[in-house]
Amino acid sequence: MAGPDIDYIVKETEGATQAFLKELVQRGLQFALEAGRTTGSSVSPISDDFAAALREIRAFDSKAARVITGFRT
């Protein structure tokens, strides 16, 4: 199973704050857990988990939110 596409994540989160990135990682890992992508005590997220997390976090996206989270406009 291939791991997440780090280049995609970096491109999609350029300028984001550390807090946003932390939330993204936590939510991406939750998606992987819910999908059962685990081996023993390890979680194996894939790109789709982080893409879903980005979509969810950005569901309430607005210009003000993008400024607060540090995204470049």
PyMOL Python script that loads the backbone (N, CA, C, O; Angstrom):
from pymol import cmd

cmd.read_pdbstr("""\
ATOM      1  N   MET A   1       0.856  -1.179   0.000  1.00  0.00           N
ATOM      2  CA  MET A   1       0.000   0.000   0.000  1.00  0.00           C
ATOM      3  C   MET A   1       0.900   1.238   0.000  1.00  0.00           C
ATOM      4  O   MET A   1       1.773   1.378   0.856  1.00  0.00           O
ATOM      5  N   ALA A   2       0.685   2.108  -0.938  1.00  0.00           N
ATOM      6  CA  ALA A   2       1.482   3.331  -1.043  1.00  0.00           C
ATOM      7  C   ALA A   2       1.070   4.322   0.041  1.00  0.00           C
ATOM      8  O   ALA A   2      -0.097   4.401   0.425  1.00  0.00           O
ATOM      9  N   GLY A   3       2.038   5.060   0.515  1.00  0.00           N
ATOM     10  CA  GLY A   3       1.765   6.080   1.524  1.00  0.00           C
ATOM     11  C   GLY A   3       1.183   7.323   0.890  1.00  0.00           C
ATOM     12  O   GLY A   3       0.956   7.365  -0.319  1.00  0.00           O
ATOM     13  N   PRO A   4       0.941   8.333   1.700  1.00  0.00           N
ATOM     14  CA  PRO A   4       0.358   9.571   1.184  1.00  0.00           C
ATOM     15  C   PRO A   4       1.316  10.310   0.243  1.00  0.00           C
ATOM     16  O   PRO A   4       2.536  10.208   0.372  1.00  0.00           O
ATOM     17  N   ASP A   5       0.750  11.038  -0.685  1.00  0.00           N
ATOM     18  CA  ASP A   5       1.509  11.844  -1.640  1.00  0.00           C
ATOM     19  C   ASP A   5       1.889  13.158  -0.953  1.00  0.00           C
ATOM     20  O   ASP A   5       1.100  14.102  -0.920  1.00  0.00           O
ATOM     21  N   ILE A   6       3.083  13.204  -0.416  1.00  0.00           N
ATOM     22  CA  ILE A   6       3.531  14.365   0.348  1.00  0.00           C
ATOM     23  C   ILE A   6       3.568  15.624  -0.516  1.00  0.00           C
ATOM     24  O   ILE A   6       3.226  16.707  -0.040  1.00  0.00           O
ATOM     25  N   ASP A   7       3.978  15.498  -1.780  1.00  0.00           N
ATOM     26  CA  ASP A   7       4.013  16.662  -2.676  1.00  0.00           C
ATOM     27  C   ASP A   7       2.626  17.284  -2.815  1.00  0.00           C
ATOM     28  O   ASP A   7       2.490  18.507  -2.816  1.00  0.00           O
ATOM     29  N   TYR A   8       1.603  16.448  -2.933  1.00  0.00           N
ATOM     30  CA  TYR A   8       0.219  16.934  -3.037  1.00  0.00           C
ATOM     31  C   TYR A   8      -0.167  17.690  -1.763  1.00  0.00           C
ATOM     32  O   TYR A   8      -0.728  18.784  -1.831  1.00  0.00           O
ATOM     33  N   ILE A   9       0.135  17.104  -0.609  1.00  0.00           N
ATOM     34  CA  ILE A   9      -0.232  17.726   0.665  1.00  0.00           C
ATOM     35  C   ILE A   9       0.470  19.072   0.826  1.00  0.00           C
ATOM     36  O   ILE A   9      -0.151  20.049   1.245  1.00  0.00           O
ATOM     37  N   VAL A  10       1.751  19.127   0.498  1.00  0.00           N
ATOM     38  CA  VAL A  10       2.501  20.382   0.609  1.00  0.00           C
ATOM     39  C   VAL A  10       1.902  21.435  -0.318  1.00  0.00           C
ATOM     40  O   VAL A  10       1.706  22.581   0.089  1.00  0.00           O
ATOM     41  N   LYS A  11       1.609  21.054  -1.561  1.00  0.00           N
ATOM     42  CA  LYS A  11       1.030  21.998  -2.528  1.00  0.00           C
ATOM     43  C   LYS A  11      -0.318  22.534  -2.039  1.00  0.00           C
ATOM     44  O   LYS A  11      -0.584  23.733  -2.120  1.00  0.00           O
ATOM     45  N   GLU A  12      -1.154  21.644  -1.537  1.00  0.00           N
ATOM     46  CA  GLU A  12      -2.505  22.034  -1.118  1.00  0.00           C
ATOM     47  C   GLU A  12      -2.533  22.812   0.192  1.00  0.00           C
ATOM     48  O   GLU A  12      -3.538  23.450   0.505  1.00  0.00           O
ATOM     49  N   THR A  13      -1.465  22.772   0.952  1.00  0.00           N
ATOM     50  CA  THR A  13      -1.452  23.446   2.254  1.00  0.00           C
ATOM     51  C   THR A  13      -0.408  24.556   2.336  1.00  0.00           C
ATOM     52  O   THR A  13      -0.054  24.997   3.430  1.00  0.00           O
ATOM     53  N   GLU A  14       0.077  25.000   1.201  1.00  0.00           N
ATOM     54  CA  GLU A  14       1.088  26.057   1.193  1.00  0.00           C
ATOM     55  C   GLU A  14       0.604  27.270   1.976  1.00  0.00           C
ATOM     56  O   GLU A  14      -0.476  27.800   1.713  1.00  0.00           O
ATOM     57  N   GLY A  15       1.400  27.698   2.927  1.00  0.00           N
ATOM     58  CA  GLY A  15       1.076  28.867   3.730  1.00  0.00           C
ATOM     59  C   GLY A  15       0.197  28.585   4.932  1.00  0.00           C
ATOM     60  O   GLY A  15      -0.110  29.505   5.690  1.00  0.00           O
ATOM     61  N   ALA A  16      -0.220  27.336   5.133  1.00  0.00           N
ATOM     62  CA  ALA A  16      -1.099  27.006   6.252  1.00  0.00           C
ATOM     63  C   ALA A  16      -0.351  27.097   7.571  1.00  0.00           C
ATOM     64  O   ALA A  16       0.869  26.945   7.623  1.00  0.00           O
ATOM     65  N   THR A  17      -1.096  27.345   8.626  1.00  0.00           N
ATOM     66  CA  THR A  17      -0.493  27.432   9.952  1.00  0.00           C
ATOM     67  C   THR A  17      -0.207  26.033  10.499  1.00  0.00           C
ATOM     68  O   THR A  17      -0.724  25.033  10.002  1.00  0.00           O
ATOM     69  N   GLN A  18       0.618  25.997  11.519  1.00  0.00           N
ATOM     70  CA  GLN A  18       0.933  24.731  12.174  1.00  0.00           C
ATOM     71  C   GLN A  18      -0.337  24.097  12.749  1.00  0.00           C
ATOM     72  O   GLN A  18      -0.493  22.876  12.704  1.00  0.00           O
ATOM     73  N   ALA A  19      -1.227  24.901  13.279  1.00  0.00           N
ATOM     74  CA  ALA A  19      -2.478  24.380  13.845  1.00  0.00           C
ATOM     75  C   ALA A  19      -3.337  23.710  12.761  1.00  0.00           C
ATOM     76  O   ALA A  19      -3.937  22.662  12.999  1.00  0.00           O
ATOM     77  N   PHE A  20      -3.389  24.322  11.576  1.00  0.00           N
ATOM     78  CA  PHE A  20      -4.152  23.731  10.478  1.00  0.00           C
ATOM     79  C   PHE A  20      -3.537  22.398  10.076  1.00  0.00           C
ATOM     80  O   PHE A  20      -4.253  21.418   9.869  1.00  0.00           O
ATOM     81  N   LEU A  21      -2.206  22.359   9.964  1.00  0.00           N
ATOM     82  CA  LEU A  21      -1.526  21.126   9.563  1.00  0.00           C
ATOM     83  C   LEU A  21      -1.732  20.023  10.594  1.00  0.00           C
ATOM     84  O   LEU A  21      -1.908  18.858  10.240  1.00  0.00           O
ATOM     85  N   LYS A  22      -1.709  20.397  11.865  1.00  0.00           N
ATOM     86  CA  LYS A  22      -1.951  19.410  12.913  1.00  0.00           C
ATOM     87  C   LYS A  22      -3.357  18.838  12.789  1.00  0.00           C
ATOM     88  O   LYS A  22      -3.541  17.626  12.902  1.00  0.00           O
ATOM     89  N   GLU A  23      -4.332  19.677  12.562  1.00  0.00           N
ATOM     90  CA  GLU A  23      -5.713  19.222  12.387  1.00  0.00           C
ATOM     91  C   GLU A  23      -5.831  18.326  11.156  1.00  0.00           C
ATOM     92  O   GLU A  23      -6.529  17.312  11.186  1.00  0.00           O
ATOM     93  N   LEU A  24      -5.156  18.697  10.089  1.00  0.00           N
ATOM     94  CA  LEU A  24      -5.185  17.899   8.862  1.00  0.00           C
ATOM     95  C   LEU A  24      -4.630  16.494   9.110  1.00  0.00           C
ATOM     96  O   LEU A  24      -5.225  15.503   8.687  1.00  0.00           O
ATOM     97  N   VAL A  25      -3.500  16.416   9.791  1.00  0.00           N
ATOM     98  CA  VAL A  25      -2.897  15.106  10.072  1.00  0.00           C
ATOM     99  C   VAL A  25      -3.820  14.278  10.967  1.00  0.00           C
ATOM    100  O   VAL A  25      -4.049  13.098  10.703  1.00  0.00           O
ATOM    101  N   GLN A  26      -4.345  14.893  12.017  1.00  0.00           N
ATOM    102  CA  GLN A  26      -5.233  14.162  12.919  1.00  0.00           C
ATOM    103  C   GLN A  26      -6.468  13.649  12.195  1.00  0.00           C
ATOM    104  O   GLN A  26      -6.881  12.506  12.390  1.00  0.00           O
ATOM    105  N   ARG A  27      -7.056  14.499  11.356  1.00  0.00           N
ATOM    106  CA  ARG A  27      -8.275  14.086  10.644  1.00  0.00           C
ATOM    107  C   ARG A  27      -7.945  13.035   9.587  1.00  0.00           C
ATOM    108  O   ARG A  27      -8.718  12.097   9.390  1.00  0.00           O
ATOM    109  N   GLY A  28      -6.814  13.176   8.909  1.00  0.00           N
ATOM    110  CA  GLY A  28      -6.402  12.171   7.927  1.00  0.00           C
ATOM    111  C   GLY A  28      -6.201  10.813   8.576  1.00  0.00           C
ATOM    112  O   GLY A  28      -6.581   9.786   8.013  1.00  0.00           O
ATOM    113  N   LEU A  29      -5.605  10.808   9.761  1.00  0.00           N
ATOM    114  CA  LEU A  29      -5.413   9.557  10.489  1.00  0.00           C
ATOM    115  C   LEU A  29      -6.750   8.964  10.929  1.00  0.00           C
ATOM    116  O   LEU A  29      -6.916   7.744  10.938  1.00  0.00           O
ATOM    117  N   GLN A  30      -7.695   9.818  11.292  1.00  0.00           N
ATOM    118  CA  GLN A  30      -9.026   9.325  11.658  1.00  0.00           C
ATOM    119  C   GLN A  30      -9.690   8.632  10.471  1.00  0.00           C
ATOM    120  O   GLN A  30     -10.297   7.572  10.625  1.00  0.00           O
ATOM    121  N   PHE A  31      -9.574   9.232   9.295  1.00  0.00           N
ATOM    122  CA  PHE A  31     -10.141   8.605   8.101  1.00  0.00           C
ATOM    123  C   PHE A  31      -9.502   7.239   7.855  1.00  0.00           C
ATOM    124  O   PHE A  31     -10.195   6.282   7.508  1.00  0.00           O
ATOM    125  N   ALA A  32      -8.184   7.146   8.034  1.00  0.00           N
ATOM    126  CA  ALA A  32      -7.495   5.870   7.839  1.00  0.00           C
ATOM    127  C   ALA A  32      -7.954   4.834   8.860  1.00  0.00           C
ATOM    128  O   ALA A  32      -8.161   3.670   8.518  1.00  0.00           O
ATOM    129  N   LEU A  33      -8.111   5.258  10.108  1.00  0.00           N
ATOM    130  CA  LEU A  33      -8.601   4.342  11.143  1.00  0.00           C
ATOM    131  C   LEU A  33     -10.001   3.847  10.826  1.00  0.00           C
ATOM    132  O   LEU A  33     -10.287   2.655  10.943  1.00  0.00           O
ATOM    133  N   GLU A  34     -10.878   4.772  10.420  1.00  0.00           N
ATOM    134  CA  GLU A  34     -12.256   4.399  10.087  1.00  0.00           C
ATOM    135  C   GLU A  34     -12.310   3.430   8.921  1.00  0.00           C
ATOM    136  O   GLU A  34     -13.214   2.597   8.846  1.00  0.00           O
ATOM    137  N   ALA A  35     -11.348   3.531   8.008  1.00  0.00           N
ATOM    138  CA  ALA A  35     -11.295   2.649   6.845  1.00  0.00           C
ATOM    139  C   ALA A  35     -10.588   1.331   7.163  1.00  0.00           C
ATOM    140  O   ALA A  35     -10.533   0.436   6.320  1.00  0.00           O
ATOM    141  N   GLY A  36     -10.049   1.212   8.377  1.00  0.00           N
ATOM    142  CA  GLY A  36      -9.391  -0.018   8.786  1.00  0.00           C
ATOM    143  C   GLY A  36      -7.982  -0.194   8.257  1.00  0.00           C
ATOM    144  O   GLY A  36      -7.477  -1.313   8.177  1.00  0.00           O
ATOM    145  N   ARG A  37      -7.346   0.917   7.894  1.00  0.00           N
ATOM    146  CA  ARG A  37      -5.968   0.825   7.398  1.00  0.00           C
ATOM    147  C   ARG A  37      -4.989   0.832   8.574  1.00  0.00           C
ATOM    148  O   ARG A  37      -4.275   1.805   8.818  1.00  0.00           O
ATOM    149  N   THR A  38      -4.986  -0.289   9.287  1.00  0.00           N
ATOM    150  CA  THR A  38      -4.116  -0.444  10.445  1.00  0.00           C
ATOM    151  C   THR A  38      -3.376  -1.773  10.369  1.00  0.00           C
ATOM    152  O   THR A  38      -3.852  -2.744   9.781  1.00  0.00           O
ATOM    153  N   THR A  39      -2.211  -1.784  10.978  1.00  0.00           N
ATOM    154  CA  THR A  39      -1.425  -3.005  11.122  1.00  0.00           C
ATOM    155  C   THR A  39      -0.920  -3.017  12.551  1.00  0.00           C
ATOM    156  O   THR A  39      -0.045  -2.231  12.914  1.00  0.00           O
ATOM    157  N   GLY A  40      -1.465  -3.896  13.350  1.00  0.00           N
ATOM    158  CA  GLY A  40      -1.092  -3.888  14.763  1.00  0.00           C
ATOM    159  C   GLY A  40      -1.477  -2.560  15.385  1.00  0.00           C
ATOM    160  O   GLY A  40      -2.650  -2.188  15.391  1.00  0.00           O
ATOM    161  N   SER A  41      -0.490  -1.845  15.909  1.00  0.00           N
ATOM    162  CA  SER A  41      -0.775  -0.542  16.520  1.00  0.00           C
ATOM    163  C   SER A  41      -0.419   0.619  15.594  1.00  0.00           C
ATOM    164  O   SER A  41      -0.389   1.770  16.030  1.00  0.00           O
ATOM    165  N   SER A  42      -0.148   0.329  14.319  1.00  0.00           N
ATOM    166  CA  SER A  42       0.211   1.368  13.347  1.00  0.00           C
ATOM    167  C   SER A  42      -0.960   1.690  12.436  1.00  0.00           C
ATOM    168  O   SER A  42      -1.762   0.823  12.089  1.00  0.00           O
ATOM    169  N   VAL A  43      -1.036   2.952  12.060  1.00  0.00           N
ATOM    170  CA  VAL A  43      -2.043   3.406  11.103  1.00  0.00           C
ATOM    171  C   VAL A  43      -1.328   3.706   9.794  1.00  0.00           C
ATOM    172  O   VAL A  43      -0.249   4.297   9.798  1.00  0.00           O
ATOM    173  N   SER A  44      -1.923   3.302   8.670  1.00  0.00           N
ATOM    174  CA  SER A  44      -1.308   3.502   7.351  1.00  0.00           C
ATOM    175  C   SER A  44      -2.205   4.359   6.466  1.00  0.00           C
ATOM    176  O   SER A  44      -2.943   3.834   5.632  1.00  0.00           O
ATOM    177  N   PRO A  45      -2.142   5.689   6.648  1.00  0.00           N
ATOM    178  CA  PRO A  45      -2.979   6.558   5.823  1.00  0.00           C
ATOM    179  C   PRO A  45      -2.505   6.582   4.372  1.00  0.00           C
ATOM    180  O   PRO A  45      -1.333   6.346   4.078  1.00  0.00           O
ATOM    181  N   ILE A  46      -3.437   6.870   3.482  1.00  0.00           N
ATOM    182  CA  ILE A  46      -3.121   7.032   2.065  1.00  0.00           C
ATOM    183  C   ILE A  46      -3.524   8.441   1.643  1.00  0.00           C
ATOM    184  O   ILE A  46      -4.134   9.177   2.418  1.00  0.00           O
ATOM    185  N   SER A  47      -3.186   8.805   0.432  1.00  0.00           N
ATOM    186  CA  SER A  47      -3.481  10.166  -0.058  1.00  0.00           C
ATOM    187  C   SER A  47      -4.960  10.502   0.035  1.00  0.00           C
ATOM    188  O   SER A  47      -5.323  11.633   0.357  1.00  0.00           O
ATOM    189  N   ASP A  48      -5.816   9.523  -0.245  1.00  0.00           N
ATOM    190  CA  ASP A  48      -7.263   9.773  -0.186  1.00  0.00           C
ATOM    191  C   ASP A  48      -7.712  10.204   1.208  1.00  0.00           C
ATOM    192  O   ASP A  48      -8.647  10.994   1.335  1.00  0.00           O
ATOM    193  N   ASP A  49      -7.064   9.701   2.249  1.00  0.00           N
ATOM    194  CA  ASP A  49      -7.427  10.093   3.615  1.00  0.00           C
ATOM    195  C   ASP A  49      -7.172  11.581   3.835  1.00  0.00           C
ATOM    196  O   ASP A  49      -7.994  12.278   4.430  1.00  0.00           O
ATOM    197  N   PHE A  50      -6.026  12.061   3.351  1.00  0.00           N
ATOM    198  CA  PHE A  50      -5.699  13.470   3.526  1.00  0.00           C
ATOM    199  C   PHE A  50      -6.514  14.358   2.586  1.00  0.00           C
ATOM    200  O   PHE A  50      -6.859  15.484   2.945  1.00  0.00           O
ATOM    201  N   ALA A  51      -6.820  13.868   1.403  1.00  0.00           N
ATOM    202  CA  ALA A  51      -7.675  14.627   0.481  1.00  0.00           C
ATOM    203  C   ALA A  51      -9.069  14.784   1.088  1.00  0.00           C
ATOM    204  O   ALA A  51      -9.662  15.859   1.006  1.00  0.00           O
ATOM    205  N   ALA A  52      -9.594  13.721   1.695  1.00  0.00           N
ATOM    206  CA  ALA A  52     -10.908  13.796   2.345  1.00  0.00           C
ATOM    207  C   ALA A  52     -10.866  14.754   3.525  1.00  0.00           C
ATOM    208  O   ALA A  52     -11.809  15.512   3.750  1.00  0.00           O
ATOM    209  N   ALA A  53      -9.766  14.722   4.284  1.00  0.00           N
ATOM    210  CA  ALA A  53      -9.620  15.632   5.417  1.00  0.00           C
ATOM    211  C   ALA A  53      -9.584  17.083   4.940  1.00  0.00           C
ATOM    212  O   ALA A  53     -10.210  17.951   5.548  1.00  0.00           O
ATOM    213  N   LEU A  54      -8.855  17.348   3.854  1.00  0.00           N
ATOM    214  CA  LEU A  54      -8.804  18.705   3.299  1.00  0.00           C
ATOM    215  C   LEU A  54     -10.187  19.170   2.864  1.00  0.00           C
ATOM    216  O   LEU A  54     -10.587  20.300   3.145  1.00  0.00           O
ATOM    217  N   ARG A  55     -10.917  18.291   2.174  1.00  0.00           N
ATOM    218  CA  ARG A  55     -12.274  18.653   1.740  1.00  0.00           C
ATOM    219  C   ARG A  55     -13.157  18.977   2.934  1.00  0.00           C
ATOM    220  O   ARG A  55     -13.908  19.952   2.914  1.00  0.00           O
ATOM    221  N   GLU A  56     -13.066  18.164   3.965  1.00  0.00           N
ATOM    222  CA  GLU A  56     -13.889  18.383   5.147  1.00  0.00           C
ATOM    223  C   GLU A  56     -13.533  19.687   5.846  1.00  0.00           C
ATOM    224  O   GLU A  56     -14.418  20.464   6.204  1.00  0.00           O
ATOM    225  N   ILE A  57     -12.256  19.925   6.039  1.00  0.00           N
ATOM    226  CA  ILE A  57     -11.818  21.135   6.730  1.00  0.00           C
ATOM    227  C   ILE A  57     -12.185  22.378   5.922  1.00  0.00           C
ATOM    228  O   ILE A  57     -12.548  23.409   6.489  1.00  0.00           O
ATOM    229  N   ARG A  58     -12.090  22.277   4.610  1.00  0.00           N
ATOM    230  CA  ARG A  58     -12.390  23.428   3.755  1.00  0.00           C
ATOM    231  C   ARG A  58     -13.874  23.599   3.457  1.00  0.00           C
ATOM    232  O   ARG A  58     -14.244  24.516   2.723  1.00  0.00           O
ATOM    233  N   ALA A  59     -14.723  22.754   3.998  1.00  0.00           N
ATOM    234  CA  ALA A  59     -16.164  22.827   3.735  1.00  0.00           C
ATOM    235  C   ALA A  59     -16.737  24.192   4.119  1.00  0.00           C
ATOM    236  O   ALA A  59     -17.704  24.659   3.517  1.00  0.00           O
ATOM    237  N   PHE A  60     -16.144  24.814   5.106  1.00  0.00           N
ATOM    238  CA  PHE A  60     -16.624  26.127   5.561  1.00  0.00           C
ATOM    239  C   PHE A  60     -15.622  27.212   5.214  1.00  0.00           C
ATOM    240  O   PHE A  60     -15.479  28.197   5.937  1.00  0.00           O
ATOM    241  N   ASP A  61     -14.934  27.022   4.104  1.00  0.00           N
ATOM    242  CA  ASP A  61     -13.883  27.926   3.658  1.00  0.00           C
ATOM    243  C   ASP A  61     -14.455  29.302   3.307  1.00  0.00           C
ATOM    244  O   ASP A  61     -15.510  29.421   2.685  1.00  0.00           O
ATOM    245  N   SER A  62     -13.747  30.296   3.711  1.00  0.00           N
ATOM    246  CA  SER A  62     -14.081  31.675   3.343  1.00  0.00           C
ATOM    247  C   SER A  62     -12.774  32.447   3.310  1.00  0.00           C
ATOM    248  O   SER A  62     -11.742  31.952   3.764  1.00  0.00           O
ATOM    249  N   LYS A  63     -12.816  33.633   2.785  1.00  0.00           N
ATOM    250  CA  LYS A  63     -11.596  34.443   2.723  1.00  0.00           C
ATOM    251  C   LYS A  63     -11.055  34.699   4.127  1.00  0.00           C
ATOM    252  O   LYS A  63      -9.847  34.620   4.350  1.00  0.00           O
ATOM    253  N   ALA A  64     -11.936  35.003   5.069  1.00  0.00           N
ATOM    254  CA  ALA A  64     -11.500  35.262   6.438  1.00  0.00           C
ATOM    255  C   ALA A  64     -10.849  34.014   7.040  1.00  0.00           C
ATOM    256  O   ALA A  64      -9.822  34.117   7.710  1.00  0.00           O
ATOM    257  N   ALA A  65     -11.429  32.856   6.811  1.00  0.00           N
ATOM    258  CA  ALA A  65     -10.863  31.609   7.344  1.00  0.00           C
ATOM    259  C   ALA A  65      -9.500  31.344   6.738  1.00  0.00           C
ATOM    260  O   ALA A  65      -8.594  30.883   7.432  1.00  0.00           O
ATOM    261  N   ARG A  66      -9.339  31.628   5.454  1.00  0.00           N
ATOM    262  CA  ARG A  66      -8.056  31.397   4.805  1.00  0.00           C
ATOM    263  C   ARG A  66      -6.986  32.329   5.382  1.00  0.00           C
ATOM    264  O   ARG A  66      -5.830  31.928   5.515  1.00  0.00           O
ATOM    265  N   VAL A  67      -7.350  33.545   5.718  1.00  0.00           N
ATOM    266  CA  VAL A  67      -6.396  34.477   6.335  1.00  0.00           C
ATOM    267  C   VAL A  67      -6.012  33.976   7.723  1.00  0.00           C
ATOM    268  O   VAL A  67      -4.840  34.008   8.098  1.00  0.00           O
ATOM    269  N   ILE A  68      -6.997  33.515   8.478  1.00  0.00           N
ATOM    270  CA  ILE A  68      -6.739  33.041   9.839  1.00  0.00           C
ATOM    271  C   ILE A  68      -5.845  31.801   9.820  1.00  0.00           C
ATOM    272  O   ILE A  68      -4.947  31.680  10.653  1.00  0.00           O
ATOM    273  N   THR A  69      -6.077  30.878   8.883  1.00  0.00           N
ATOM    274  CA  THR A  69      -5.285  29.658   8.826  1.00  0.00           C
ATOM    275  C   THR A  69      -3.945  29.860   8.132  1.00  0.00           C
ATOM    276  O   THR A  69      -3.105  28.961   8.117  1.00  0.00           O
ATOM    277  N   GLY A  70      -3.748  31.055   7.552  1.00  0.00           N
ATOM    278  CA  GLY A  70      -2.450  31.394   6.984  1.00  0.00           C
ATOM    279  C   GLY A  70      -2.282  31.082   5.508  1.00  0.00           C
ATOM    280  O   GLY A  70      -1.180  31.221   4.978  1.00  0.00           O
ATOM    281  N   PHE A  71      -3.342  30.665   4.830  1.00  0.00           N
ATOM    282  CA  PHE A  71      -3.218  30.363   3.408  1.00  0.00           C
ATOM    283  C   PHE A  71      -2.988  31.638   2.615  1.00  0.00           C
ATOM    284  O   PHE A  71      -3.554  32.692   2.907  1.00  0.00           O
ATOM    285  N   ARG A  72      -2.143  31.508   1.608  1.00  0.00           N
ATOM    286  CA  ARG A  72      -1.906  32.648   0.717  1.00  0.00           C
ATOM    287  C   ARG A  72      -3.076  32.754  -0.243  1.00  0.00           C
ATOM    288  O   ARG A  72      -3.606  31.747  -0.713  1.00  0.00           O
ATOM    289  N   THR A  73      -3.467  33.972  -0.524  1.00  0.00           N
ATOM    290  CA  THR A  73      -4.588  34.174  -1.453  1.00  0.00           C
ATOM    291  C   THR A  73      -4.095  34.662  -2.782  1.00  0.00           C
ATOM    292  O   THR A  73      -4.893  34.888  -3.691  1.00  0.00           O
TER     293      THR A  73
END
""", "prot")
cmd.dss("prot")
cmd.show_as("cartoon", "prot")
cmd.util.cbc("prot")
cmd.orient("prot")
